[in-house]
Amino acid sequence: MATDEIVWGILGTAKINDKVVMPMHSAPKCRVKGIASRSQEKAREAAAK
């Protein structure tokens, strides 16, 4: 199954994600699938951004 889309999973909820994840959302053929954290609450907060 070949696809041109790049699917990302983010490990961690560091502040750098604020500068990296948003451009990934607007990039063509790029999708953020999920965000992981040791804290489920932090992961949900980061995913909601």
For each residue, the residues with C-beta under 8 A, 3 or more apart:
1:
2:
3:
4: 29
5: 29 30 31
6: 29 30 31
7: 31 32 33
8: 24 30 31 32 33
9: 32 33 34 35 36
10: 17 21 32 34 35 36 46
11: 36
12: 17 36 37
13: 17 35 37 39 42 43 45 46
14: 17
15: 18 19
16: 19 20
17: 10 12 13 14 20 21 35 46
18: 15 21 22 49
19: 15 16 22 23
20: 16 17 23 24
21: 10 17 18 24 25 32 35 49
22: 18 19 25 26 49
23: 19 20 26 27
24: 8 20 21 27 30 32
25: 21 22 30 32
26: 22 23
27: 23 24 30
28:
29: 4 5 6
30: 5 6 8 24 25 27
31: 5 6 7 8
32: 7 8 9 10 21 24 25 35
33: 7 8 9
34: 9 10 47
35: 9 10 13 17 21 32 43 46 47
36: 9 10 11 12 43
37: 12 13 40 42 43 46
38: 42
39: 13 42 43
40: 37 43 44
41: 44 45
42: 13 37 38 39 45 46
43: 13 35 36 37 39 40 46 47
44: 40 41 47 48
45: 13 41 42 48 49
46: 10 13 17 35 37 42 43 49
47: 34 35 43 44
48: 44 45
49: 18 21 22 45 46
